[in-house]
Amino acid sequence: MYRFLGTLAGAMLAAGAAAACPNPNLPDTYGTYQATGDQLFQARTFALQAGGDQRIPNCPNVQPRTDRGDGYVTSAPDYSFTLSGMSRYQLVISVVSACDAVLLINTGSVSWYYDDDDNGNGDPRITLTRPANGRIDVWVGTYDGTLCDAQLTLETFYR
């Protein structure tokens, strides 16, 4: 009986932790935007506060196809973007922040991407070489869970 209750309690804790993890089905915090590859040929920048309380390695639903690392994000995406006309472009998503930021992306094909420092100065950058049309959800977190001001930039380049 005690073994069963212990197993049940452990399962409930794991389910609760997964429920609090990054979830692309939650409404975004800062806004939903539509853009074409042509429109993003001129960089678009969005302000936000980086950080969160959900530690990425503790989230079994997040299995990035790129780098894997530590960092804290919110449960809800910071921004959601619906993209179209992307066939000729690669998409660069980058962050400039006042702290050590991390970037987590979920694409319409339910692929996760993560980066910590590829933009230099402790800031992240992810390049999608063949971005699909559709929705991309973006989380900007921090390596250690602190909060700071940040700028998210999306820009396309010809392949």
Contacts in CASP RR format, 6 or more apart in sequence:
PFRMAT RR
TARGET T0000
AUTHOR 0000-0000-0000
METHOD contacts of the structure
MODEL  1
MYRFLGTLAGAMLAAGAAAACPNPNLPDTYGTYQATGDQLFQARTFALQA
GGDQRIPNCPNVQPRTDRGDGYVTSAPDYSFTLSGMSRYQLVISVVSACD
AVLLINTGSVSWYYDDDDNGNGDPRITLTRPANGRIDVWVGTYDGTLCDA
QLTLETFYR
14 60 0 8 1.000
17 58 0 8 1.000
17 59 0 8 1.000
18 59 0 8 1.000
18 60 0 8 1.000
18 61 0 8 1.000
20 54 0 8 1.000
20 75 0 8 1.000
21 54 0 8 1.000
21 58 0 8 1.000
21 59 0 8 1.000
21 60 0 8 1.000
21 61 0 8 1.000
21 62 0 8 1.000
21 75 0 8 1.000
22 54 0 8 1.000
22 56 0 8 1.000
22 59 0 8 1.000
22 61 0 8 1.000
22 62 0 8 1.000
22 73 0 8 1.000
22 74 0 8 1.000
22 75 0 8 1.000
22 77 0 8 1.000
22 104 0 8 1.000
22 106 0 8 1.000
22 139 0 8 1.000
23 61 0 8 1.000
23 75 0 8 1.000
23 76 0 8 1.000
24 77 0 8 1.000
24 80 0 8 1.000
24 106 0 8 1.000
24 110 0 8 1.000
24 135 0 8 1.000
24 137 0 8 1.000
26 75 0 8 1.000
26 76 0 8 1.000
26 77 0 8 1.000
27 76 0 8 1.000
28 76 0 8 1.000
28 77 0 8 1.000
28 78 0 8 1.000
28 79 0 8 1.000
28 80 0 8 1.000
28 137 0 8 1.000
29 48 0 8 1.000
29 74 0 8 1.000
29 76 0 8 1.000
29 77 0 8 1.000
29 78 0 8 1.000
29 79 0 8 1.000
30 46 0 8 1.000
30 48 0 8 1.000
30 78 0 8 1.000
30 79 0 8 1.000
31 79 0 8 1.000
31 80 0 8 1.000
32 79 0 8 1.000
32 80 0 8 1.000
32 81 0 8 1.000
32 82 0 8 1.000
33 44 0 8 1.000
33 46 0 8 1.000
33 79 0 8 1.000
33 80 0 8 1.000
33 81 0 8 1.000
33 82 0 8 1.000
34 81 0 8 1.000
34 82 0 8 1.000
34 83 0 8 1.000
34 84 0 8 1.000
35 44 0 8 1.000
35 81 0 8 1.000
35 82 0 8 1.000
35 83 0 8 1.000
35 84 0 8 1.000
35 154 0 8 1.000
36 83 0 8 1.000
36 84 0 8 1.000
36 85 0 8 1.000
36 86 0 8 1.000
37 83 0 8 1.000
37 84 0 8 1.000
37 85 0 8 1.000
37 86 0 8 1.000
37 88 0 8 1.000
37 89 0 8 1.000
37 91 0 8 1.000
37 156 0 8 1.000
38 85 0 8 1.000
38 156 0 8 1.000
40 83 0 8 1.000
40 89 0 8 1.000
40 91 0 8 1.000
40 154 0 8 1.000
40 155 0 8 1.000
40 156 0 8 1.000
41 89 0 8 1.000
41 155 0 8 1.000
41 156 0 8 1.000
41 157 0 8 1.000
42 155 0 8 1.000
43 153 0 8 1.000
43 154 0 8 1.000
43 155 0 8 1.000
44 153 0 8 1.000
44 154 0 8 1.000
44 155 0 8 1.000
45 151 0 8 1.000
45 152 0 8 1.000
45 153 0 8 1.000
46 79 0 8 1.000
46 151 0 8 1.000
46 152 0 8 1.000
46 153 0 8 1.000
46 154 0 8 1.000
47 149 0 8 1.000
47 150 0 8 1.000
47 151 0 8 1.000
47 152 0 8 1.000
48 78 0 8 1.000
48 79 0 8 1.000
48 140 0 8 1.000
48 149 0 8 1.000
48 150 0 8 1.000
48 151 0 8 1.000
48 152 0 8 1.000
49 147 0 8 1.000
49 148 0 8 1.000
49 149 0 8 1.000
49 150 0 8 1.000
50 95 0 8 1.000
50 97 0 8 1.000
50 99 0 8 1.000
50 101 0 8 1.000
50 140 0 8 1.000
50 141 0 8 1.000
50 142 0 8 1.000
50 147 0 8 1.000
50 148 0 8 1.000
50 149 0 8 1.000
50 150 0 8 1.000
51 72 0 8 1.000
51 73 0 8 1.000
51 74 0 8 1.000
51 101 0 8 1.000
51 140 0 8 1.000
51 141 0 8 1.000
51 142 0 8 1.000
51 145 0 8 1.000
51 146 0 8 1.000
51 147 0 8 1.000
51 148 0 8 1.000
52 72 0 8 1.000
52 73 0 8 1.000
52 74 0 8 1.000
52 141 0 8 1.000
52 142 0 8 1.000
52 145 0 8 1.000
52 147 0 8 1.000
53 72 0 8 1.000
53 74 0 8 1.000
53 145 0 8 1.000
54 72 0 8 1.000
54 73 0 8 1.000
54 74 0 8 1.000
54 75 0 8 1.000
55 70 0 8 1.000
55 71 0 8 1.000
55 72 0 8 1.000
56 62 0 8 1.000
56 69 0 8 1.000
56 70 0 8 1.000
56 71 0 8 1.000
56 72 0 8 1.000
56 73 0 8 1.000
56 102 0 8 1.000
56 104 0 8 1.000
56 114 0 8 1.000
57 68 0 8 1.000
57 69 0 8 1.000
57 70 0 8 1.000
57 71 0 8 1.000
62 104 0 8 1.000
62 112 0 8 1.000
62 114 0 8 1.000
63 112 0 8 1.000
64 104 0 8 1.000
64 112 0 8 1.000
64 113 0 8 1.000
64 114 0 8 1.000
65 111 0 8 1.000
65 112 0 8 1.000
65 113 0 8 1.000
66 113 0 8 1.000
66 114 0 8 1.000
66 115 0 8 1.000
66 126 0 8 1.000
67 114 0 8 1.000
67 115 0 8 1.000
67 116 0 8 1.000
68 114 0 8 1.000
69 102 0 8 1.000
69 114 0 8 1.000
69 116 0 8 1.000
70 102 0 8 1.000
70 116 0 8 1.000
70 143 0 8 1.000
71 102 0 8 1.000
71 116 0 8 1.000
71 141 0 8 1.000
71 142 0 8 1.000
71 143 0 8 1.000
71 144 0 8 1.000
71 145 0 8 1.000
72 102 0 8 1.000
72 141 0 8 1.000
72 142 0 8 1.000
72 143 0 8 1.000
72 144 0 8 1.000
72 145 0 8 1.000
73 102 0 8 1.000
73 104 0 8 1.000
73 139 0 8 1.000
73 140 0 8 1.000
73 141 0 8 1.000
74 139 0 8 1.000
74 141 0 8 1.000
77 106 0 8 1.000
77 137 0 8 1.000
77 138 0 8 1.000
77 139 0 8 1.000
78 138 0 8 1.000
78 139 0 8 1.000
78 140 0 8 1.000
78 152 0 8 1.000
79 137 0 8 1.000
79 138 0 8 1.000
79 152 0 8 1.000
80 135 0 8 1.000
80 136 0 8 1.000
80 137 0 8 1.000
80 138 0 8 1.000
81 135 0 8 1.000
81 136 0 8 1.000
81 137 0 8 1.000
81 138 0 8 1.000
81 154 0 8 1.000
82 134 0 8 1.000
82 135 0 8 1.000
83 91 0 8 1.000
83 131 0 8 1.000
83 132 0 8 1.000
83 133 0 8 1.000
83 134 0 8 1.000
83 135 0 8 1.000
83 136 0 8 1.000
84 133 0 8 1.000
84 134 0 8 1.000
85 133 0 8 1.000
86 131 0 8 1.000
86 132 0 8 1.000
86 133 0 8 1.000
86 156 0 8 1.000
87 133 0 8 1.000
88 158 0 8 1.000
88 159 0 8 1.000
89 131 0 8 1.000
89 156 0 8 1.000
89 157 0 8 1.000
89 158 0 8 1.000
89 159 0 8 1.000
90 127 0 8 1.000
90 128 0 8 1.000
90 129 0 8 1.000
90 130 0 8 1.000
90 131 0 8 1.000
90 156 0 8 1.000
90 157 0 8 1.000
90 158 0 8 1.000
90 159 0 8 1.000
91 127 0 8 1.000
91 128 0 8 1.000
91 131 0 8 1.000
91 154 0 8 1.000
91 155 0 8 1.000
91 156 0 8 1.000
92 125 0 8 1.000
92 126 0 8 1.000
92 127 0 8 1.000
92 128 0 8 1.000
92 153 0 8 1.000
92 154 0 8 1.000
92 155 0 8 1.000
92 156 0 8 1.000
92 157 0 8 1.000
93 103 0 8 1.000
93 105 0 8 1.000
93 125 0 8 1.000
93 126 0 8 1.000
93 127 0 8 1.000
93 128 0 8 1.000
93 136 0 8 1.000
93 138 0 8 1.000
93 152 0 8 1.000
93 153 0 8 1.000
93 154 0 8 1.000
94 103 0 8 1.000
94 119 0 8 1.000
94 123 0 8 1.000
94 124 0 8 1.000
94 125 0 8 1.000
94 126 0 8 1.000
94 152 0 8 1.000
94 153 0 8 1.000
94 155 0 8 1.000
95 101 0 8 1.000
95 103 0 8 1.000
95 119 0 8 1.000
95 123 0 8 1.000
95 124 0 8 1.000
95 125 0 8 1.000
95 140 0 8 1.000
95 150 0 8 1.000
95 151 0 8 1.000
95 152 0 8 1.000
95 153 0 8 1.000
96 119 0 8 1.000
96 121 0 8 1.000
96 123 0 8 1.000
96 150 0 8 1.000
96 151 0 8 1.000
96 153 0 8 1.000
97 122 0 8 1.000
97 123 0 8 1.000
97 140 0 8 1.000
97 142 0 8 1.000
97 148 0 8 1.000
97 149 0 8 1.000
97 150 0 8 1.000
97 151 0 8 1.000
98 148 0 8 1.000
98 149 0 8 1.000
98 150 0 8 1.000
99 142 0 8 1.000
99 143 0 8 1.000
99 146 0 8 1.000
99 147 0 8 1.000
99 148 0 8 1.000
99 150 0 8 1.000
100 116 0 8 1.000
100 117 0 8 1.000
100 122 0 8 1.000
100 123 0 8 1.000
100 142 0 8 1.000
100 143 0 8 1.000
100 144 0 8 1.000
101 122 0 8 1.000
101 123 0 8 1.000
101 124 0 8 1.000
101 140 0 8 1.000
101 141 0 8 1.000
101 142 0 8 1.000
101 143 0 8 1.000
101 148 0 8 1.000
101 150 0 8 1.000
102 114 0 8 1.000
102 115 0 8 1.000
102 116 0 8 1.000
102 124 0 8 1.000
102 140 0 8 1.000
102 141 0 8 1.000
102 142 0 8 1.000
102 143 0 8 1.000
103 113 0 8 1.000
103 114 0 8 1.000
103 115 0 8 1.000
103 116 0 8 1.000
103 124 0 8 1.000
103 125 0 8 1.000
103 126 0 8 1.000
103 138 0 8 1.000
103 139 0 8 1.000
103 140 0 8 1.000
103 141 0 8 1.000
104 112 0 8 1.000
104 113 0 8 1.000
104 114 0 8 1.000
104 138 0 8 1.000
104 139 0 8 1.000
104 140 0 8 1.000
104 141 0 8 1.000
105 112 0 8 1.000
105 113 0 8 1.000
105 114 0 8 1.000
105 126 0 8 1.000
105 128 0 8 1.000
105 136 0 8 1.000
105 137 0 8 1.000
105 138 0 8 1.000
105 139 0 8 1.000
106 112 0 8 1.000
106 113 0 8 1.000
106 136 0 8 1.000
106 137 0 8 1.000
107 113 0 8 1.000
107 128 0 8 1.000
107 131 0 8 1.000
107 132 0 8 1.000
107 135 0 8 1.000
107 136 0 8 1.000
108 132 0 8 1.000
108 134 0 8 1.000
108 135 0 8 1.000
108 136 0 8 1.000
109 132 0 8 1.000
113 126 0 8 1.000
113 128 0 8 1.000
114 126 0 8 1.000
115 124 0 8 1.000
115 125 0 8 1.000
115 126 0 8 1.000
116 122 0 8 1.000
116 124 0 8 1.000
116 143 0 8 1.000
117 123 0 8 1.000
117 124 0 8 1.000
118 124 0 8 1.000
118 125 0 8 1.000
118 126 0 8 1.000
119 125 0 8 1.000
124 140 0 8 1.000
129 159 0 8 1.000
130 159 0 8 1.000
138 152 0 8 1.000
140 150 0 8 1.000
140 152 0 8 1.000
142 148 0 8 1.000
END
